[in-house]
Amino acid sequence: MVKVFFNNSCNICRAEINHYKKFSDNSVEWIDITNNTEAQKVTSKSYKELLRRMHVIQDGKVIDGAESFLIIWKNVPKYNFLYKIFKNKPLFFLLNIFYEVAAYFLFMKNRHLLNDEKS
């Protein structure tokens, strides 16, 4: 089973994950990281790290960033074609750059959640 750790408090993240959920089967478990201390324990990541990038656990290994999308796409049949395209190293390089830029801006938009955690 693949476990996907995502920020359900982020409107964009939630919309994208909800879309993937429609097309996935029971081989993917979707876990909201918002104020979820169990997610922090399972991934050995801080709340800030979990907010900053999407994480996936596959075969006991914690994977983050753009590579997590490859794993999702590989496990959601409708999006398997994206996995086949972006597993190519030059295209993955571009995906990774795009992901890091998008993830940074989403993190900045949602960083108030770090303050909410301390409250």
N, CA, C and O atoms as a GROMACS GRO file, in nm:
protein
  476
    1MET      N    1   0.084  -0.119   0.000
    1MET     CA    2   0.000   0.000   0.000
    1MET      C    3   0.088   0.125   0.000
    1MET      O    4   0.192   0.128   0.065
    2VAL      N    5   0.045   0.225  -0.072
    2VAL     CA    6   0.110   0.355  -0.078
    2VAL      C    7   0.033   0.450   0.012
    2VAL      O    8  -0.090   0.454   0.007
    3LYS      N    9   0.105   0.525   0.094
    3LYS     CA   10   0.044   0.625   0.181
    3LYS      C   11   0.086   0.762   0.132
    3LYS      O   12   0.205   0.791   0.119
    4VAL      N   13  -0.012   0.847   0.104
    4VAL     CA   14   0.012   0.982   0.055
    4VAL      C   15  -0.022   1.080   0.167
    4VAL      O   16  -0.135   1.080   0.217
    5PHE      N   17   0.074   1.163   0.205
    5PHE     CA   18   0.056   1.264   0.309
    5PHE      C   19   0.044   1.400   0.242
    5PHE      O   20   0.137   1.446   0.176
    6PHE      N   21  -0.072   1.464   0.260
    6PHE     CA   22  -0.098   1.589   0.191
    6PHE      C   23  -0.165   1.689   0.285
    6PHE      O   24  -0.217   1.651   0.390
    7ASN      N   25  -0.163   1.815   0.246
    7ASN     CA   26  -0.220   1.923   0.326
    7ASN      C   27  -0.364   1.950   0.283
    7ASN      O   28  -0.387   2.018   0.183
    8ASN      N   29  -0.458   1.897   0.356
    8ASN     CA   30  -0.599   1.915   0.324
    8ASN      C   31  -0.647   2.058   0.352
    8ASN      O   32  -0.754   2.097   0.306
    9SER      N   33  -0.569   2.135   0.427
    9SER     CA   34  -0.605   2.274   0.456
    9SER      C   35  -0.576   2.367   0.340
    9SER      O   36  -0.628   2.479   0.334
   10CYS      N   37  -0.495   2.321   0.246
   10CYS     CA   38  -0.461   2.399   0.127
   10CYS      C   39  -0.566   2.369   0.020
   10CYS      O   40  -0.583   2.254  -0.020
   11ASN      N   41  -0.636   2.472  -0.025
   11ASN     CA   42  -0.744   2.452  -0.123
   11ASN      C   43  -0.695   2.385  -0.250
   11ASN      O   44  -0.762   2.297  -0.303
   12ILE      N   45  -0.580   2.426  -0.300
   12ILE     CA   46  -0.527   2.369  -0.424
   12ILE      C   47  -0.486   2.224  -0.402
   12ILE      O   48  -0.518   2.137  -0.483
   13CYS      N   49  -0.416   2.198  -0.291
   13CYS     CA   50  -0.373   2.061  -0.260
   13CYS      C   51  -0.494   1.969  -0.245
   13CYS      O   52  -0.497   1.858  -0.299
   14ARG      N   53  -0.594   2.016  -0.170
   14ARG     CA   54  -0.715   1.937  -0.147
   14ARG      C   55  -0.787   1.905  -0.278
   14ARG      O   56  -0.830   1.792  -0.300
   15ALA      N   57  -0.799   2.006  -0.364
   15ALA     CA   58  -0.869   1.984  -0.491
   15ALA      C   59  -0.796   1.880  -0.576
   15ALA      O   60  -0.858   1.792  -0.636
   16GLU      N   61  -0.664   1.891  -0.581
   16GLU     CA   62  -0.588   1.795  -0.662
   16GLU      C   63  -0.597   1.654  -0.605
   16GLU      O   64  -0.620   1.559  -0.679
   17ILE      N   65  -0.580   1.641  -0.476
   17ILE     CA   66  -0.586   1.509  -0.414
   17ILE      C   67  -0.727   1.450  -0.426
   17ILE      O   68  -0.742   1.331  -0.454
   18ASN      N   69  -0.828   1.532  -0.405
   18ASN     CA   70  -0.965   1.481  -0.420
   18ASN      C   71  -0.990   1.431  -0.562
   18ASN      O   72  -1.064   1.334  -0.582
   19HIS      N   73  -0.929   1.496  -0.659
   19HIS     CA   74  -0.940   1.449  -0.797
   19HIS      C   75  -0.876   1.311  -0.812
   19HIS      O   76  -0.935   1.221  -0.871
   20TYR      N   77  -0.755   1.295  -0.758
   20TYR     CA   78  -0.687   1.164  -0.768
   20TYR      C   79  -0.766   1.056  -0.693
   20TYR      O   80  -0.772   0.942  -0.738
   21LYS      N   81  -0.825   1.093  -0.580
   21LYS     CA   82  -0.902   0.996  -0.500
   21LYS      C   83  -1.015   0.934  -0.582
   21LYS      O   84  -1.046   0.816  -0.568
   22LYS      N   85  -1.077   1.015  -0.669
   22LYS     CA   86  -1.188   0.965  -0.751
   22LYS      C   87  -1.145   0.849  -0.840
   22LYS      O   88  -1.227   0.763  -0.874
   23PHE      N   89  -1.020   0.846  -0.877
   23PHE     CA   90  -0.972   0.748  -0.974
   23PHE      C   91  -0.879   0.643  -0.913
   23PHE      O   92  -0.826   0.558  -0.984
   24SER      N   93  -0.860   0.648  -0.781
   24SER     CA   94  -0.770   0.551  -0.718
   24SER      C   95  -0.849   0.438  -0.655
   24SER      O   96  -0.971   0.447  -0.636
   25ASP      N   97  -0.778   0.333  -0.624
   25ASP     CA   98  -0.842   0.219  -0.558
   25ASP      C   99  -0.790   0.211  -0.414
   25ASP      O  100  -0.734   0.307  -0.362
   26ASN      N  101  -0.809   0.098  -0.353
   26ASN     CA  102  -0.769   0.080  -0.212
   26ASN      C  103  -0.619   0.062  -0.193
   26ASN      O  104  -0.574   0.043  -0.080
   27SER      N  105  -0.540   0.069  -0.301
   27SER     CA  106  -0.395   0.054  -0.287
   27SER      C  107  -0.328   0.185  -0.243
   27SER      O  108  -0.208   0.188  -0.216
   28VAL      N  109  -0.407   0.293  -0.237
   28VAL     CA  110  -0.355   0.423  -0.195
   28VAL      C  111  -0.433   0.471  -0.074
   28VAL      O  112  -0.556   0.474  -0.075
   29GLU      N  113  -0.360   0.508   0.031
   29GLU     CA  114  -0.421   0.565   0.150
   29GLU      C  115  -0.387   0.713   0.152
   29GLU      O  116  -0.270   0.750   0.141
   30TRP      N  117  -0.487   0.797   0.166
   30TRP     CA  118  -0.471   0.943   0.163
   30TRP      C  119  -0.478   0.995   0.305
   30TRP      O  120  -0.578   0.975   0.374
   31ILE      N  121  -0.371   1.062   0.351
   31ILE     CA  122  -0.362   1.106   0.490
   31ILE      C  123  -0.341   1.257   0.497
   31ILE      O  124  -0.243   1.310   0.444
   32ASP      N  125  -0.434   1.324   0.562
   32ASP     CA  126  -0.424   1.469   0.583
   32ASP      C  127  -0.322   1.495   0.694
   32ASP      O  128  -0.330   1.436   0.801
   33ILE      N  129  -0.226   1.582   0.667
   33ILE     CA  130  -0.121   1.610   0.765
   33ILE      C  131  -0.156   1.726   0.858
   33ILE      O  132  -0.082   1.753   0.952
   34THR      N  133  -0.266   1.793   0.833
   34THR     CA  134  -0.302   1.912   0.912
   34THR      C  135  -0.317   1.876   1.060
   34THR      O  136  -0.407   1.802   1.099
   35ASN      N  137  -0.225   1.930   1.139
   35ASN     CA  138  -0.224   1.904   1.284
   35ASN      C  139  -0.232   1.756   1.318
   35ASN      O  140  -0.299   1.716   1.414
   36ASN      N  141  -0.165   1.675   1.238
   36ASN     CA  142  -0.169   1.530   1.254
   36ASN      C  143  -0.034   1.482   1.308
   36ASN      O  144   0.059   1.458   1.231
   37THR      N  145  -0.024   1.469   1.439
   37THR     CA  146   0.103   1.428   1.500
   37THR      C  147   0.140   1.285   1.461
   37THR      O  148   0.258   1.250   1.455
   38GLU      N  149   0.041   1.202   1.434
   38GLU     CA  150   0.068   1.064   1.391
   38GLU      C  151   0.142   1.065   1.256
   38GLU      O  152   0.234   0.986   1.236
   39ALA      N  153   0.102   1.154   1.166
   39ALA     CA  154   0.171   1.165   1.036
   39ALA      C  155   0.317   1.205   1.057
   39ALA      O  156   0.405   1.158   0.985
   40GLN      N  157   0.341   1.292   1.154
   40GLN     CA  158   0.477   1.333   1.183
   40GLN      C  159   0.560   1.215   1.234
   40GLN      O  160   0.676   1.198   1.197
   41LYS      N  161   0.499   1.134   1.320
   41LYS     CA  162   0.569   1.016   1.373
   41LYS      C  163   0.598   0.914   1.264
   41LYS      O  164   0.709   0.862   1.254
   42VAL      N  165   0.497   0.886   1.182
   42VAL     CA  166   0.510   0.783   1.078
   42VAL      C  167   0.616   0.821   0.974
   42VAL      O  168   0.692   0.736   0.927
   43THR      N  169   0.621   0.948   0.939
   43THR     CA  170   0.714   0.994   0.835
   43THR      C  171   0.849   1.039   0.891
   43THR      O  172   0.945   1.054   0.816
   44SER      N  173   0.856   1.060   1.023
   44SER     CA  174   0.975   1.119   1.088
   44SER      C  175   1.004   1.258   1.032
   44SER      O  176   1.120   1.298   1.022
   45LYS      N  177   0.900   1.330   0.997
   45LYS     CA  178   0.912   1.466   0.943
   45LYS      C  179   0.842   1.563   1.038
   45LYS      O  180   0.745   1.527   1.105
   46SER      N  181   0.893   1.685   1.042
   46SER     CA  182   0.828   1.789   1.122
   46SER      C  183   0.702   1.836   1.049
   46SER      O  184   0.682   1.809   0.930
   47TYR      N  185   0.618   1.906   1.122
   47TYR     CA  186   0.497   1.962   1.062
   47TYR      C  187   0.535   2.057   0.948
   47TYR      O  188   0.471   2.058   0.843
   48LYS      N  189   0.638   2.136   0.970
   48LYS     CA  190   0.684   2.229   0.867
   48LYS      C  191   0.728   2.153   0.741
   48LYS      O  192   0.693   2.193   0.630
   49GLU      N  193   0.803   2.046   0.757
   49GLU     CA  194   0.847   1.966   0.642
   49GLU      C  195   0.728   1.906   0.568
   49GLU      O  196   0.726   1.902   0.445
   50LEU      N  197   0.629   1.859   0.643
   50LEU     CA  198   0.511   1.801   0.580
   50LEU      C  199   0.429   1.906   0.506
   50LEU      O  200   0.371   1.878   0.401
   51LEU      N  201   0.425   2.029   0.561
   51LEU     CA  202   0.354   2.138   0.492
   51LEU      C  203   0.429   2.182   0.366
   51LEU      O  204   0.368   2.223   0.268
   52ARG      N  205   0.561   2.175   0.371
   52ARG     CA  206   0.643   2.228   0.262
   52ARG      C  207   0.638   2.142   0.136
   52ARG      O  208   0.641   2.194   0.024
   53ARG      N  209   0.630   2.010   0.152
   53ARG     CA  210   0.628   1.919   0.038
   53ARG      C  211   0.531   1.805   0.064
   53ARG      O  212   0.505   1.767   0.178
   54MET      N  213   0.479   1.751  -0.045
   54MET     CA  214   0.398   1.631  -0.033
   54MET      C  215   0.491   1.512  -0.008
   54MET      O  216   0.602   1.507  -0.061
   55HIS      N  217   0.446   1.418   0.073
   55HIS     CA  218   0.524   1.300   0.106
   55HIS      C  219   0.444   1.174   0.075
   55HIS      O  220   0.321   1.173   0.082
   56VAL      N  221   0.516   1.070   0.042
   56VAL     CA  222   0.457   0.939   0.014
   56VAL      C  223   0.543   0.835   0.084
   56VAL      O  224   0.665   0.848   0.090
   57ILE      N  225   0.479   0.733   0.137
   57ILE     CA  226   0.553   0.616   0.186
   57ILE      C  227   0.520   0.501   0.094
   57ILE      O  228   0.404   0.464   0.075
   58GLN      N  229   0.625   0.446   0.037
   58GLN     CA  230   0.612   0.330  -0.051
   58GLN      C  231   0.720   0.231  -0.011
   58GLN      O  232   0.837   0.266  -0.002
   59ASP      N  233   0.680   0.108   0.012
   59ASP     CA  234   0.772   0.002   0.053
   59ASP      C  235   0.856   0.045   0.173
   59ASP      O  236   0.975   0.014   0.181
   60GLY      N  237   0.793   0.116   0.266
   60GLY     CA  238   0.861   0.157   0.389
   60GLY      C  239   0.953   0.277   0.375
   60GLY      O  240   1.014   0.320   0.473
   61LYS      N  241   0.964   0.332   0.256
   61LYS     CA  242   1.054   0.445   0.230
   61LYS      C  243   0.972   0.574   0.216
   61LYS      O  244   0.872   0.577   0.145
   62VAL      N  245   1.017   0.680   0.285
   62VAL     CA  246   0.951   0.810   0.276
   62VAL      C  247   1.012   0.887   0.158
   62VAL      O  248   1.133   0.906   0.150
   63ILE      N  249   0.925   0.929   0.068
   63ILE     CA  250   0.966   0.999  -0.054
   63ILE      C  251   0.890   1.130  -0.057
   63ILE      O  252   0.772   1.135  -0.023
   64ASP      N  253   0.958   1.238  -0.100
   64ASP     CA  254   0.888   1.366  -0.103
   64ASP      C  255   0.906   1.435  -0.237
   64ASP      O  256   0.979   1.389  -0.325
   65GLY      N  257   0.837   1.548  -0.248
   65GLY     CA  258   0.852   1.632  -0.366
   65GLY      C  259   0.792   1.573  -0.492
   65GLY      O  260   0.694   1.499  -0.488
   66ALA      N  261   0.854   1.609  -0.604
   66ALA     CA  262   0.803   1.568  -0.735
   66ALA      C  263   0.797   1.417  -0.750
   66ALA      O  264   0.710   1.364  -0.818
   67GLU      N  265   0.891   1.349  -0.686
   67GLU     CA  266   0.891   1.202  -0.697
   67GLU      C  267   0.764   1.142  -0.639
   67GLU      O  268   0.720   1.035  -0.681
   68SER      N  269   0.704   1.211  -0.541
   68SER     CA  270   0.579   1.160  -0.484
   68SER      C  271   0.468   1.159  -0.590
   68SER      O  272   0.381   1.072  -0.588
   69PHE      N  273   0.471   1.255  -0.682
   69PHE     CA  274   0.372   1.256  -0.790
   69PHE      C  275   0.392   1.135  -0.882
   69PHE      O  276   0.295   1.076  -0.929
   70LEU      N  277   0.518   1.100  -0.908
   70LEU     CA  278   0.542   0.981  -0.991
   70LEU      C  279   0.476   0.858  -0.929
   70LEU      O  280   0.416   0.777  -0.998
   71ILE      N  281   0.489   0.846  -0.798
   71ILE     CA  282   0.432   0.730  -0.729
   71ILE      C  283   0.279   0.734  -0.735
   71ILE      O  284   0.214   0.632  -0.758
   72ILE      N  285   0.222   0.852  -0.714
   72ILE     CA  286   0.076   0.864  -0.723
   72ILE      C  287   0.030   0.827  -0.864
   72ILE      O  288  -0.060   0.746  -0.881
   73TRP      N  289   0.093   0.887  -0.963
   73TRP     CA  290   0.053   0.861  -1.102
   73TRP      C  291   0.070   0.714  -1.140
   73TRP      O  292  -0.009   0.660  -1.217
   74LYS      N  293   0.172   0.651  -1.087
   74LYS     CA  294   0.193   0.509  -1.115
   74LYS      C  295   0.082   0.423  -1.053
   74LYS      O  296   0.049   0.316  -1.105
   75ASN      N  297   0.025   0.471  -0.941
   75ASN     CA  298  -0.075   0.393  -0.868
   75ASN      C  299  -0.219   0.436  -0.894
   75ASN      O  300  -0.312   0.374  -0.840
   76VAL      N  301  -0.239   0.538  -0.974
   76VAL     CA  302  -0.374   0.579  -1.013
   76VAL      C  303  -0.384   0.552  -1.164
   76VAL      O  304  -0.331   0.629  -1.244
   77PRO      N  305  -0.451   0.444  -1.202
   77PRO     CA  306  -0.450   0.399  -1.341
   77PRO      C  307  -0.476   0.508  -1.445
   77PRO      O  308  -0.411   0.510  -1.550
   78LYS      N  309  -0.570   0.597  -1.419
   78LYS     CA  310  -0.602   0.701  -1.517
   78LYS      C  311  -0.482   0.791  -1.545
   78LYS      O  312  -0.473   0.850  -1.653
   79TYR      N  313  -0.389   0.802  -1.451
   79TYR     CA  314  -0.273   0.892  -1.465
   79TYR      C  315  -0.142   0.818  -1.486
   79TYR      O  316  -0.034   0.878  -1.477
   80ASN      N  317  -0.152   0.691  -1.514
   80ASN     CA  318  -0.031   0.613  -1.538
   80ASN      C  319   0.050   0.668  -1.655
   80ASN      O  320   0.173   0.656  -1.657
   81PHE      N  321  -0.017   0.728  -1.753
   81PHE     CA  322   0.055   0.785  -1.868
   81PHE      C  323   0.149   0.899  -1.823
   81PHE      O  324   0.255   0.917  -1.882
   82LEU      N  325   0.110   0.975  -1.720
   82LEU     CA  326   0.199   1.081  -1.669
   82LEU      C  327   0.323   1.022  -1.605
   82LEU      O  328   0.433   1.076  -1.620
   83TYR      N  329   0.305   0.910  -1.534
   83TYR     CA  330   0.421   0.841  -1.478
   83TYR      C  331   0.517   0.801  -1.590
   83TYR      O  332   0.638   0.823  -1.580
   84LYS      N  333   0.463   0.743  -1.696
   84LYS     CA  334   0.547   0.697  -1.807
   84LYS      C  335   0.621   0.814  -1.874
   84LYS      O  336   0.734   0.798  -1.920
   85ILE      N  337   0.557   0.929  -1.881
   85ILE     CA  338   0.620   1.047  -1.944
   85ILE      C  339   0.727   1.105  -1.853
   85ILE      O  340   0.840   1.128  -1.897
   86PHE      N  341   0.692   1.130  -1.727
   86PHE     CA  342   0.780   1.206  -1.638
   86PHE      C  343   0.885   1.123  -1.565
   86PHE      O  344   0.970   1.180  -1.496
   87LYS      N  345   0.882   0.990  -1.578
   87LYS     CA  346   0.991   0.912  -1.520
   87LYS      C  347   1.119   0.928  -1.603
   87LYS      O  348   1.228   0.894  -1.556
   88ASN      N  349   1.105   0.979  -1.724
   88ASN     CA  350   1.218   1.011  -1.810
   88ASN      C  351   1.299   1.121  -1.741
   88ASN      O  352   1.243   1.226  -1.707
   89LYS      N  353   1.429   1.100  -1.721
   89LYS     CA  354   1.510   1.192  -1.639
   89LYS      C  355   1.505   1.339  -1.683
   89LYS      O  356   1.487   1.424  -1.596
   90PRO      N  357   1.520   1.373  -1.811
   90PRO     CA  358   1.513   1.515  -1.846
   90PRO      C  359   1.376   1.576  -1.816
   90PRO      O  360   1.368   1.691  -1.772
   91LEU      N  361   1.268   1.501  -1.838
   91LEU     CA  362   1.135   1.552  -1.809
   91LEU      C  363   1.110   1.558  -1.658
   91LEU      O  364   1.042   1.648  -1.609
   92PHE      N  365   1.164   1.460  -1.585
   92PHE     CA  366   1.151   1.463  -1.440
   92PHE      C  367   1.224   1.585  -1.383
   92PHE      O  368   1.176   1.648  -1.289
   93PHE      N  369   1.338   1.617  -1.440
   93PHE     CA  370   1.412   1.736  -1.397
   93PHE      C  371   1.324   1.860  -1.409
   93PHE      O  372   1.320   1.943  -1.317
   94LEU      N  373   1.254   1.874  -1.520
   94LEU     CA  374   1.165   1.988  -1.540
   94LEU      C  375   1.046   1.984  -1.443
   94LEU      O  376   1.008   2.086  -1.386
   95LEU      N  377   0.989   1.865  -1.426
   95LEU     CA  378   0.879   1.848  -1.331
   95LEU      C  379   0.924   1.889  -1.191
   95LEU      O  380   0.851   1.957  -1.119
   96ASN      N  381   1.044   1.848  -1.153
   96ASN     CA  382   1.097   1.879  -1.021
   96ASN      C  383   1.110   2.030  -1.000
   96ASN      O  384   1.076   2.081  -0.894
   97ILE      N  385   1.160   2.100  -1.101
   97ILE     CA  386   1.173   2.246  -1.091
   97ILE      C  387   1.035   2.309  -1.074
   97ILE      O  388   1.014   2.392  -0.986
   98PHE      N  389   0.942   2.268  -1.160
   98PHE     CA  390   0.805   2.321  -1.152
   98PHE      C  391   0.745   2.293  -1.014
   98PHE      O  392   0.684   2.381  -0.952
   99TYR      N  393   0.762   2.168  -0.967
   99TYR     CA  394   0.706   2.131  -0.837
   99TYR      C  395   0.763   2.217  -0.726
   99TYR      O  396   0.689   2.268  -0.642
  100GLU      N  397   0.895   2.234  -0.725
  100GLU     CA  398   0.958   2.311  -0.617
  100GLU      C  399   0.909   2.455  -0.614
  100GLU      O  400   0.887   2.511  -0.507
  101VAL      N  401   0.893   2.516  -0.730
  101VAL     CA  402   0.843   2.653  -0.736
  101VAL      C  403   0.698   2.658  -0.685
  101VAL      O  404   0.665   2.741  -0.601
  102ALA      N  405   0.614   2.569  -0.736
  102ALA     CA  406   0.474   2.566  -0.694
  102ALA      C  407   0.462   2.535  -0.545
  102ALA      O  408   0.384   2.598  -0.475
  103ALA      N  409   0.539   2.438  -0.497
  103ALA     CA  410   0.533   2.399  -0.356
  103ALA      C  411   0.578   2.513  -0.266
  103ALA      O  412   0.523   2.532  -0.158
  104TYR      N  413   0.677   2.588  -0.310
  104TYR     CA  414   0.724   2.702  -0.231
  104TYR      C  415   0.611   2.805  -0.214
  104TYR      O  416   0.585   2.851  -0.103
  105PHE      N  417   0.547   2.840  -0.323
  105PHE     CA  418   0.440   2.939  -0.316
  105PHE      C  419   0.319   2.888  -0.237
  105PHE      O  420   0.257   2.964  -0.164
  106LEU      N  421   0.287   2.761  -0.250
  106LEU     CA  422   0.178   2.704  -0.171
  106LEU      C  423   0.214   2.702  -0.023
  106LEU      O  424   0.129   2.727   0.063
  107PHE      N  425   0.340   2.673   0.007
  107PHE     CA  426   0.385   2.675   0.146
  107PHE      C  427   0.374   2.816   0.204
  107PHE      O  428   0.325   2.835   0.315
  108MET      N  429   0.419   2.915   0.127
  108MET     CA  430   0.411   3.054   0.173
  108MET      C  431   0.265   3.094   0.198
  108MET      O  432   0.234   3.164   0.294
  109LYS      N  433   0.178   3.048   0.110
  109LYS     CA  434   0.035   3.079   0.124
  109LYS      C  435  -0.024   3.012   0.249
  109LYS      O  436  -0.116   3.066   0.310
  110ASN      N  437   0.029   2.896   0.285
  110ASN     CA  438  -0.028   2.818   0.394
  110ASN      C  439   0.058   2.815   0.520
  110ASN      O  440   0.028   2.740   0.613
  111ARG      N  441   0.164   2.895   0.526
  111ARG     CA  442   0.254   2.889   0.642
  111ARG      C  443   0.187   2.934   0.771
  111ARG      O  444   0.236   2.904   0.880
  112HIS      N  445   0.074   3.006   0.760
  112HIS     CA  446   0.001   3.044   0.881
  112HIS      C  447  -0.040   2.921   0.963
  112HIS      O  448  -0.064   2.932   1.083
  113LEU      N  449  -0.046   2.806   0.898
  113LEU     CA  450  -0.082   2.684   0.970
  113LEU      C  451   0.024   2.648   1.074
  113LEU      O  452  -0.008   2.582   1.173
  114LEU      N  453   0.148   2.691   1.054
  114LEU     CA  454   0.252   2.667   1.154
  114LEU      C  455   0.221   2.745   1.280
  114LEU      O  456   0.243   2.695   1.391
  115ASN      N  457   0.171   2.866   1.265
  115ASN     CA  458   0.132   2.946   1.382
  115ASN      C  459   0.010   2.886   1.450
  115ASN      O  460   0.000   2.889   1.572
  116ASP      N  461  -0.084   2.831   1.370
  116ASP     CA  462  -0.203   2.769   1.425
  116ASP      C  463  -0.167   2.650   1.511
  116ASP      O  464  -0.234   2.622   1.611
  117GLU      N  465  -0.061   2.578   1.472
  117GLU     CA  466  -0.019   2.461   1.546
  117GLU      C  467   0.027   2.499   1.686
  117GLU      O  468   0.003   2.424   1.781
  118LYS      N  469   0.093   2.614   1.700
  118LYS     CA  470   0.145   2.657   1.829
  118LYS      C  471   0.037   2.712   1.920
  118LYS      O  472   0.056   2.722   2.041
  119SER      N  473  -0.078   2.746   1.861
  119SER     CA  474  -0.187   2.805   1.940
  119SER      C  475  -0.256   2.700   2.025
  119SER      O  476  -0.350   2.732   2.098
   0.00000   0.00000   0.00000
